[in-house]
Amino acid sequence: MKKNRTVLLFLFVAVLIITGVWVIQIVNGNVPAIDRWTNQFVESLHDSIIYQPFRLITNLGSESFLEPFVVIMAIVLSVLLKKWFVAILFPGGILLAHQLNIFIKSIVVRERPSISAAANAEGYSFPSGHAMISMVCYGLIAYLLVKKMKSNVLIVITQTTFTTLIFLIGISRYVIHVHYITDIVAGFALGFICLWGLIYVYEKIESVLSRS
């Protein structure tokens, strides 16, 4: 278990370093090699059989869906867990992640490969808001739900389901060609940092309240 955590930590740090290199390249007006290699391929997916399913999946990370969904889940999770602070931490954490995403985009100032108002794809491109916010939102839901589970099988199913959902929402932005691959990887990495931070805050609050 300890060895697995060390490997995962190493991989995560490596992704962060690579993301930093990408940011430097993008800010200097260069296109990272991986984006040049993958951009031509994604253009061929527009009329393919997988385009429309991913066009639907991407909506699960859009503001129009997430705004009411987050409010409802904040209430559901706080009642399910019987912890009032979840109703504040859950939507508040997602809002902070959203603001952080906007802030980073305003610094990097990268144009999208294509614009689509219908797909909630306007404004700057790096990092992907869908990848970043989905990681925080659905990742936190999975973490909180697992807290109530005793069955290892159910825990694995829940974690696998939400991990797959997060991946599909993020990669959908590449498939429908409104983000580059580097935008999505960076969104996942930054979203994971935000998720880890929110889990840390949750556990700290839970620990303080349990002693009071």
Secondary structure, DSSP 4 states (H G I P E B T S, - for coil): -HHHHHHHHHHHHHHHHHHHHHHHHHHTTPPPHHHHHHHHHHHTTTTSTTHHHHHHHGGGGSHHHHHHHHHHHHHHHHHHHT-TTHHHHHHHHHHHHHHHHHHHHHHH----SS-BTTTTB-S--SS-HHHHHHHHHHHHHHHHHHTT---HHHHHHHHHHHHHHHHHHHHHHHHTTSS-HHHHHHHHHHHHHHHHHHHHHHHHHHHHHHH-
